[in-house]
Structure formats: structure tokens, C-alpha cells
Amino acid sequence: MEKIGFISLGCSKNLIDTEVMLGILKDHHMEITEDLDESDIIIVNTCTFIEQAKQESIDTILQAARYKTEGRCKILIVTGCLSQQYKEDLLKEMPEIDALLGTGSWDRILEAIDSVKKGKRACFMDNVSHLYDAHTSRQRTTPGYTAYVKIAEGCNNGCTFCIIPHVRGKLYSRPVDSVVEEVKQLAADGVKEINLIAQDTTSYGVDLAGHSLLPELLRQLVKIEGIRWIRLFYLYPHYFTDELLDLIVSEDKICPYVDLPLQHISQTVLERMNRRDSKEDVLRLVDKLCAHGRKLTLRSTFIVGFPGETESEFQELCDFVEKTEFDDVGVFTYSQEDGTPAARMADQIPQEVKEERYHQLMAIQAKVSEHRNQELEGSLHTLLVERIEEENGQRQAVGRIEIQAPEVDGLTYLEDAADVQPGDMVTVRIAQGFAYDLVAELAE
């Protein structure tokens, strides 16, 4: 039995593509292993979102290639966004690569392996014209209690800084019934937390129905027994309707967690970014969200150092973040990506200025986050236990409460964890709040 080693880089959307490829390979009697030394075939699923991710992908490919001389690897396959964007360069500059698969070619993984075995270098770059569904084999790599579910691929927004539409294509949504069936299967398999993802989740279904189908999907998902949490990622403002907000607030299974990628607040910067929503639109939506107080946790991401960003525009962003008091914020320095309109803009900001603005905005948010977390002290929450740590006879559980998303947010530490195990969901009281993490105790 051939052994398949894999490395999945980038976002959770990419991780699902990796899991589906692994499922296909497992169905054809190939063994999946985390030990690259023992791998006959290594698959690297790459990311190209920003320069840092691109460099990580290249470095990882080179590291994986070493197993062709130092291990038992015979075939190295590179998939994902980097393959899609730089296929000619990769084929020319990296002879160690035996096959390239683009973002729409995940289902041709067996064909790629067969081609290489026949002595042919494979390169498949299909358009994204189909998605996995409830009947597609998938080898999940996340813990048994949690899973990501991709409800759509691609994006129609056309932001000037973003390469995603070029490598992932236009918006392509799965039918509601397909998503519902998958989540039912996951629930039957013991999954408690569902994380719904897409490039722009609020746009889900616009290509199918002319309007967002996210509320309709959620109304069906909350009925599924066994699912405790439904978490929504990448809720862009344009299709964030009052109907969606009412569902998030009223349905107990939908985590009170709003991930709202805003990128900036200055109207002039938003126009240069080609964002679909104006400053007034954003402020109106944020006011609605903040009107619910601690009922909702509000997270956002921002870009500093976008071409032409003036000191006054940056200060406007700082003032907005400080005033709004987001629970969590991710900050990125602008990355000049090949093939994007913003890369050709004049007035590119020096890297040292970008870094300075990054640290300044993060310092503002650190104070806000600490204050927001301190406000949680004394409140009751459900903790999803993810791991147990034991030291000096003390047993501590580490996990997330309903307002902490996997990978991107802080953690909650439960002291005197007694008999709890990974995957358990227990009621806790927050004892201490810090800038990023929380300390809790079991509620009596």
C-alpha cells in the first residue's frame, strides 16, 4: 500500500481541498501518513494570498523535495493557489515537482499520479466549475468534534488588492440541499461544531438565486440534531441583511460571533480598494451589530499601508478601531501581489511605514481586547475542550468558548479540569480576561 504524505498551507478553505484529495486517495487504497520520511507520494497544497504566504509555499515545496533524495518519496505533487497563479514559473524553475494541480483540479489527483508513474510530468489547470458535495469522500484532518464546511468557491467582489478571483474564479455556490446533507452526515459522525466558510460567505447563493441564501441555509442547519455550534466566517458587509442579523441573535446554535472583514474605513481608501460598501454603509452595519452589546462578538481584519494611504487616512482607521471596540482584530500590511490592480498603483508605501502602522494599530487593539475580555469576567459560557495539559499533578483543560473561533482567536484555560476530556462541552465561568486568552473555572 502506497503511503501519502501531505502538507496543507493557508486558509481553512484550502484545508478542505486537501481533505477531499486525501479522501479520494484513501478510497483507492492508499494510506495517509503524517510522516513524510515514510511517504511514497507527497502533496503540498499551497497558498498565494500575500507575499509571506507565497514564500512559505515555495520554502515548503523545497523542503518536501528533499524527501526525494533523503526519504522514500518518488512523486512530489504541488496543488492549490500557487500552482494556479505561477504554473509556468514552477514548472520551469522547480524540476523537483512532478505534477501541478490548479484550484479547480482537485478531483484529478489520481490522474496526476498515474501520469507521473507513466513518465509524464502532469499539469492540470481546470476552471472551478464544480465543488465537492455530501457524496464526495473526504478524509478530515480536524479533531472529530469540529469540521469546516465550504459552501461556495470563488468571489465576485473584485477588490483591487486581492488575487483570489484570479486563482479561484467567480462565485460558485453549492445548493442548499447539498450543504444540509453534508452537515447531517457530519453530525452523525459526532461533529458538534460546524464552521461555514467561503471567500465571501454572505454572498452565498447569489449566483443561484440572485440574493443571499445564507439565511435559508441556516434555518435548515439549526434543525440538525447533534450540532451544537454553527460558526460563520468571512461575513462581508454587502449582503449582511437584517434577516441574517436576526438569525444570529435569536438562534442558540448559531455562535454569536460576527467575522466582518472590513479592510479599512476611510472612504477614499475604500474607493481605491474597490470595496462594494461605502464608509456610511459600514458604519450603519457596525452600529446595528454594536447595538446588541455583549450579545455579539465582533471580529474584523484591516490592511495598513495600502497604496496612497495618507497619515490622516491611517489615523481615521485607528480612531475607528479604538471607538468601535472590536473584540478581536487581525491586521495585515499591504502586500503588492502580481496581477492585481493595486500592484500597479502609484504611491506604494515603504515597508518600514507599513510595519510602523501595523504595530501602532495592533497596540491600540491589544488594549481594547484586554478591556473586552475583562468585561467577560463572571459570565457563564460553554467551553469546547480541545486538549488536556498535566503538569506537577495539576490537570488543565484548554479549549474555546462559543465566541472564540479555531486558529484565529485566543483560548480559554480551565483550571482544575477534573474529569473533562477533549470534545466535551462544559459550562464554565470566566475568572480572568487577558488581551488574548481567558482563564475559567467550572460553573457550579
Phi and psi in degrees as a GROMACS rama.xvg file:
@    title "Ramachandran Plot"
@    xaxis  label "Phi"
@    yaxis  label "Psi"
@TYPE xy
-70.9507  143.903  GLU-2
-104.971  134.59  LYS-3
-111.579  120.842  ILE-4
-101.25  149.072  GLY-5
-141.884  151.646  PHE-6
-134.242  122.791  ILE-7
-113.584  120.653  SER-8
-108.188  162.224  LEU-9
84.4575  -146.151  GLY-10
-83.9032  173.738  CYS-11
-66.5841  -26.7361  SER-12
-64.2348  -38.9592  LYS-13
-67.6006  -36.3975  ASN-14
-60.1966  -39.2661  LEU-15
-63.2233  -41.6458  ILE-16
-57.6634  -41.6676  ASP-17
-62.0567  -45.8947  THR-18
-62.9614  -36.4312  GLU-19
-68.653  -42.5317  VAL-20
-60.9389  -41.682  MET-21
-63.9404  -36.8894  LEU-22
-62.6472  -42.1439  GLY-23
-61.0339  -44.2729  ILE-24
-67.7467  -39.5576  LEU-25
-64.3361  -37.44  LYS-26
-61.6214  -23.7718  ASP-27
-102.689  32.0249  HIS-28
64.1496  36.7351  HIS-29
-107.576  140.98  MET-30
-90.8089  133.234  GLU-31
-93.2479  130.56  ILE-32
-135.235  149.496  THR-33
-91.3811  -6.44898  GLU-34
-92.5078  102.45  ASP-35
-66.1296  -25.5736  LEU-36
-61.8022  -29.1633  ASP-37
-98.3211  4.2563  GLU-38
-87.2607  131.221  SER-39
-81.7665  -32.2142  ASP-40
-130.585  133.073  ILE-41
-118.472  131.374  ILE-42
-114.002  127.008  ILE-43
-114.584  112.305  VAL-44
-94.4874  116.474  ASN-45
-101.551  166.144  THR-46
-127.684  148.352  CYS-47
-139.306  23.8305  THR-48
-60.9814  -47.3603  PHE-49
-135.583  171.539  ILE-50
-57.9853  -40.4509  GLU-51
-61.789  -41.4602  GLN-52
-67.4192  -38.5627  ALA-53
-61.9964  -44.415  LYS-54
-66.796  -38.35  GLN-55
-61.9232  -39.4307  GLU-56
-63.3754  -46.0852  SER-57
-63.0798  -45.5199  ILE-58
-60.8157  -39.484  ASP-59
-67.9754  -39.6056  THR-60
-59.9337  -45.1344  ILE-61
-64.0484  -40.0697  LEU-62
-65.3309  -41.1024  GLN-63
-66.1343  -34.1251  ALA-64
-62.7975  -25.8275  ALA-65
-63.1394  -26.556  ARG-66
-71.0993  -11.8536  TYR-67
-75.095  -21.0186  LYS-68
-110.464  -30.0904  THR-69
-103.186  -11.149  GLU-70
-125.31  -150.962  GLY-71
-108.121  6.38947  ARG-72
-62.3567  131.974  CYS-73
-111.288  -23.978  LYS-74
-134.685  127.675  ILE-75
-115.255  119.172  LEU-76
-115.87  131.387  ILE-77
-114.148  127.957  VAL-78
-127.485  174.213  THR-79
93.6121  -158.611  GLY-80
-67.7591  -39.7995  CYS-81
-63.0387  -41.0256  LEU-82
-59.636  -44.9441  SER-83
-63.2863  -41.8816  GLN-84
-79.9498  -35.3365  GLN-85
-124.906  38.3913  TYR-86
-58.2291  -44.9828  LYS-87
-63.4786  -45.4045  GLU-88
-63.018  -42.1197  ASP-89
-65.8953  -43.159  LEU-90
-63.7229  -36.1073  LEU-91
-77.8031  -44.7299  LYS-92
-90.4923  -17.6595  GLU-93
-127.881  80.2847  MET-94
-64.3418  -14.1159  PRO-95
-66.598  -22.941  GLU-96
-76.3634  127.563  ILE-97
-94.116  -26.5078  ASP-98
-153.328  144.842  ALA-99
-120.443  132.917  LEU-100
-123.991  129.991  LEU-101
-80.9521  -177.05  GLY-102
-68.8178  -20.2851  THR-103
-101.681  12.8935  GLY-104
-120.9  18.7417  SER-105
-57.2752  -31.4173  TRP-106
-79.8481  2.13428  ASP-107
-105.838  19.4304  ARG-108
-61.4535  -40.1268  ILE-109
-66.9257  -40.4479  LEU-110
-61.0884  -39.5893  GLU-111
-63.4883  -43.9717  ALA-112
-63.1554  -44.0347  ILE-113
-61.4489  -40.2257  ASP-114
-62.3495  -43.2188  SER-115
-65.299  -40.5296  VAL-116
-63.2865  -25.1191  LYS-117
-89.2955  7.65051  LYS-118
88.1386  12.8971  GLY-119
-108.628  138.222  LYS-120
-82.2602  124.69  ARG-121
-99.8815  145.09  ALA-122
-148.92  107.551  CYS-123
-117.067  119.124  PHE-124
-129.88  72.5542  MET-125
-84.6203  152.4  ASP-126
-67.4743  152.224  ASN-127
-74.7484  98.7835  VAL-128
-121.016  2.40902  SER-129
-159.793  158.577  HIS-130
-126.89  163.571  LEU-131
-65.0462  160.887  TYR-132
-140.196  -169.971  ASP-133
-64.2535  -18.419  ALA-134
-98.9198  -1.56059  HIS-135
-81.4453  131.995  THR-136
-63.0836  143.294  SER-137
-150.661  128.579  ARG-138
-100.912  95.6841  GLN-139
-68.6335  137.772  ARG-140
-107.481  -4.75295  THR-141
-84.7727  162.13  THR-142
-56.7821  155.486  PRO-143
-60.5373  -22.1325  GLY-144
-87.869  -8.00887  TYR-145
-136.871  148.408  THR-146
-152.273  148.648  ALA-147
-93.4677  144.295  TYR-148
-130.29  117.552  VAL-149
-87.7663  120.435  LYS-150
-99.8095  -14.6303  ILE-151
-159.317  160.8  ALA-152
-125.412  157.821  GLU-153
74.5896  -179.467  GLY-154
-158.53  141.358  CYS-155
-106.046  6.40673  ASN-156
-75.563  -35.9449  ASN-157
67.4447  37.7948  GLY-158
-63.4762  139.016  CYS-159
-69.0224  -17.4623  THR-160
-94.0237  -7.44847  PHE-161
-108.294  134.018  CYS-162
-92.4985  -7.74685  ILE-163
-56.8545  -47.4387  ILE-164
-58.9828  -29.4292  PRO-165
-70.9708  -38.1504  HIS-166
-98.38  -18.1841  VAL-167
-115.864  -12.5533  ARG-168
85.3172  -171.307  GLY-169
-74.5508  166.107  LYS-170
-57.1098  130.876  LEU-171
-141.223  105.173  TYR-172
-97.4064  147.744  SER-173
-79.7791  148.655  ARG-174
-61.9104  150.4  PRO-175
-56.3554  -45.4394  VAL-176
-60.0004  -34.5108  ASP-177
-65.414  -43.2657  SER-178
-67.2023  -43.8952  VAL-179
-59.8806  -43.6625  VAL-180
-63.4019  -40.6255  GLU-181
-62.7361  -44.4845  GLU-182
-65.7524  -35.231  VAL-183
-61.2127  -42.5578  LYS-184
-64.1398  -41.6855  GLN-185
-64.5818  -40.6796  LEU-186
-61.958  -41.4826  ALA-187
-65.0283  -23.6708  ALA-188
-89.8747  3.84505  ASP-189
99.28  4.04928  GLY-190
-72.0749  133.172  VAL-191
-107.586  -28.1977  LYS-192
-118.214  124.126  GLU-193
-110.025  127.043  ILE-194
-110.648  106.387  ASN-195
-82.8733  129.229  LEU-196
-136.672  153.721  ILE-197
-166.282  175.514  ALA-198
-65.5711  -39.5776  GLN-199
-141.51  93.8985  ASP-200
-67.2959  -34.8927  THR-201
-68.2531  -20.1628  THR-202
-82.9552  -0.870045  SER-203
-51.389  127.422  TYR-204
88.3255  -8.0885  GLY-205
-60.2535  -36.2882  VAL-206
-71.8854  -20.2126  ASP-207
-94.0346  -37.9071  LEU-208
-123.943  -8.08921  ALA-209
85.5889  -2.86547  GLY-210
-151.082  166.678  HIS-211
-66.8537  132.849  SER-212
-100.315  7.9719  LEU-213
-60.411  -45.4392  LEU-214
-59.2168  -42.587  PRO-215
-61.294  -43.0433  GLU-216
-61.2039  -46.3997  LEU-217
-63.3128  -38.5752  LEU-218
-61.6166  -29.287  ARG-219
-83.1521  -36.5034  GLN-220
-67.378  -35.6284  LEU-221
-67.1459  -14.4352  VAL-222
-84.1837  -10.0433  LYS-223
-78.5871  121.632  ILE-224
-69.0086  143.024  GLU-225
98.5441  -29.8101  GLY-226
-78.6245  124.859  ILE-227
-101.319  -39.3273  ARG-228
-126.063  135.671  TRP-229
-121.584  117.675  ILE-230
-112.944  138.483  ARG-231
-110.198  128.222  LEU-232
-112.078  155.012  PHE-233
58.3918  54.631  TYR-234
-89.4629  87.3176  LEU-235
-67.0812  148.942  TYR-236
-65.0241  -31.3752  PRO-237
-58.258  -41.5478  HIS-238
-108.161  23.9995  TYR-239
-84.948  91.5192  PHE-240
-88.0955  165.827  THR-241
-62.3954  -33.1659  ASP-242
-61.4257  -43.6183  GLU-243
-65.31  -44.1574  LEU-244
-60.3457  -43.3243  LEU-245
-61.2813  -38.4689  ASP-246
-65.2877  -44.9557  LEU-247
-61.2803  -39.7966  ILE-248
-74.4173  -36.1047  VAL-249
-94.3322  -26.428  SER-250
-90.2318  120.974  GLU-251
-63.1287  -32.4414  ASP-252
-74.6921  -23.0268  LYS-253
-83.444  118.386  ILE-254
-59.1479  136.562  CYS-255
-76.4012  61.3689  PRO-256
-134.86  115.657  TYR-257
-113.953  110.908  VAL-258
-97.6166  103.03  ASP-259
-118.233  93.7613  LEU-260
-73.1143  103.905  PRO-261
-97.5629  -32.9708  LEU-262
72.8791  -37.2555  GLN-263
-167.552  175.041  HIS-264
-128.505  -18.5367  ILE-265
-66.2876  128.861  SER-266
-60.1658  -39.5469  GLN-267
-67.9022  -37.4902  THR-268
-68.9606  -42.4798  VAL-269
-59.6121  -36.7303  LEU-270
-67.389  -41.3684  GLU-271
-67.7835  -29.7814  ARG-272
-76.6658  -11.2351  MET-273
60.1545  39.9282  ASN-274
-74.2859  145.572  ARG-275
-78.5142  -14.6804  ARG-276
-116.635  138.766  ASP-277
-80.7695  171.463  SER-278
-57.6593  -42.0056  LYS-279
-63.9327  -40.6672  GLU-280
-59.9173  -45.2177  ASP-281
-64.2913  -46.7475  VAL-282
-62.573  -37.9536  LEU-283
-63.5219  -44.3166  ARG-284
-67.8797  -43.4432  LEU-285
-61.5247  -39.5311  VAL-286
-60.8674  -40.4784  ASP-287
-63.634  -42.9221  LYS-288
-66.9729  -43.7593  LEU-289
-70.6129  -19.6525  CYS-290
-64.1567  -18.496  ALA-291
-89.0207  3.43552  HIS-292
57.0407  -133.144  GLY-293
-76.7306  -0.533996  ARG-294
-62.2833  -32.8914  LYS-295
-119.043  139.309  LEU-296
-95.8261  130.119  THR-297
-115.453  121.903  LEU-298
-122.044  147.015  ARG-299
-147.849  169.779  SER-300
-128.449  147.925  THR-301
-137.54  151.851  PHE-302
-111.147  127.297  ILE-303
-109.499  149.777  VAL-304
80.3174  22.4911  GLY-305
-62.6256  147.267  PHE-306
-48.5522  128.117  PRO-307
83.253  -0.968993  GLY-308
-62.4553  117.502  GLU-309
-85.4624  168.535  THR-310
-62.5259  -37.398  GLU-311
-69.8361  -36.6099  SER-312
-66.0437  -40.2603  GLU-313
-65.3996  -41.788  PHE-314
-63.983  -34.3764  GLN-315
-61.1474  -40.1571  GLU-316
-65.2173  -45.2664  LEU-317
-58.8668  -44.8262  CYS-318
-62.8887  -39.543  ASP-319
-64.5602  -45.4408  PHE-320
-64.1462  -42.4634  VAL-321
-65.7384  -40.9984  GLU-322
-72.6583  -41.0313  LYS-323
-71.0368  -31.8802  THR-324
59.6304  56.5585  GLU-325
-59.1928  146.275  PHE-326
-68.6521  -40.3956  ASP-327
-143.461  147.472  ASP-328
-140.459  135.41  VAL-329
-105.667  133.898  GLY-330
-119.384  132.584  VAL-331
-120.588  139.591  PHE-332
-80.1773  140.56  THR-333
-57.0788  133.779  TYR-334
-113.862  125.32  SER-335
-80.9798  94.9313  GLN-336
-93.6623  129.535  GLU-337
-54.2311  136.03  ASP-338
88.666  -2.50066  GLY-339
-101.013  148.489  THR-340
-57.859  -37.3563  PRO-341
-65.1836  -27.6436  ALA-342
-65.8061  -23.3183  ALA-343
-96.5886  0.0599693  ARG-344
-72.1011  149.246  MET-345
-74.7187  173.255  ALA-346
61.6648  43.4668  ASP-347
-64.3579  137.828  GLN-348
-84.8503  133.527  ILE-349
-57.9978  146.287  PRO-350
-59.2015  -38.3673  GLN-351
-64.959  -32.1768  GLU-352
-70.5108  -41.8269  VAL-353
-56.8883  -47.6333  LYS-354
-63.035  -40.9034  GLU-355
-62.804  -42.6199  GLU-356
-68.6046  -36.9573  ARG-357
-57.1527  -51.8316  TYR-358
-66.1607  -35.2684  HIS-359
-65.5377  -44.7794  GLN-360
-70.1487  -37.7634  LEU-361
-65.4599  -35.048  MET-362
-65.3927  -39.9664  ALA-363
-61.5933  -46.6604  ILE-364
-68.7094  -33.3957  GLN-365
-59.0926  -41.6293  ALA-366
-66.1544  -41.4602  LYS-367
-64.0456  -45.9299  VAL-368
-62.0764  -40.9955  SER-369
-62.4103  -42.9101  GLU-370
-62.7892  -45.2228  HIS-371
-63.2556  -40.3379  ARG-372
-70.5653  -33.8302  ASN-373
-65.1945  -31.6485  GLN-374
-65.2393  -19.7653  GLU-375
-77.9527  -15.2188  LEU-376
-56.6196  128.48  GLU-377
94.6834  -12.9762  GLY-378
-86.1992  153.868  SER-379
-96.883  140.657  LEU-380
-147.532  164.721  HIS-381
-94.0224  129.292  THR-382
-106.452  126.622  LEU-383
-93.9067  111.712  LEU-384
-76.2679  129.958  VAL-385
-110.342  -31.478  GLU-386
-157.332  162.83  ARG-387
-117.483  133.449  ILE-388
-118.316  134.592  GLU-389
-125.416  129.839  GLU-390
-151.566  129.329  GLU-391
53.4751  39.5811  ASN-392
79.4311  -2.01698  GLY-393
-97.9188  136.095  GLN-394
-109.257  122.234  ARG-395
-125.729  133.214  GLN-396
-97.989  141.537  ALA-397
-122.58  131.996  VAL-398
-166.698  -156.827  GLY-399
-133.959  140.88  ARG-400
-88.1789  175.378  ILE-401
-62.1182  -17.974  GLU-402
-102.645  18.1176  ILE-403
-122.224  118.141  GLN-404
-86.7121  152.848  ALA-405
-65.3178  143.217  PRO-406
78.154  -43.5739  GLU-407
-98.067  -20.5247  VAL-408
-111.68  179.315  ASP-409
-73.5431  -175.399  GLY-410
-122.15  165.213  LEU-411
-116.953  129.778  THR-412
-106.357  121.119  TYR-413
-104.49  111.402  LEU-414
-84.0527  156.877  GLU-415
52.134  60.4076  ASP-416
-75.1275  -5.87808  ALA-417
52.6258  -123.852  ALA-418
-102.656  13.0183  ASP-419
-69.4351  151.096  VAL-420
-128.955  158.876  GLN-421
-54.5069  133.446  PRO-422
97.7885  -16.5604  GLY-423
-69.773  149.889  ASP-424
-121.674  115.949  MET-425
-127.463  154.912  VAL-426
-85.4588  128.459  THR-427
-129.986  159.911  VAL-428
-112.126  131.287  ARG-429
-73.7255  123.38  ILE-430
-95.5971  -39.4541  ALA-431
-144.863  142.154  GLN-432
-119.204  131.256  GLY-433
-118.469  -175.111  PHE-434
-60.4458  -36.0751  ALA-435
-122.92  -35.7701  TYR-436
-115.677  168.458  ASP-437
-126.063  151.339  LEU-438
-115.924  133.267  VAL-439
-131.544  168.595  ALA-440
-135.353  151.838  GLU-441
-61.251  134.017  LEU-442
-75.4716  141.121  ALA-443
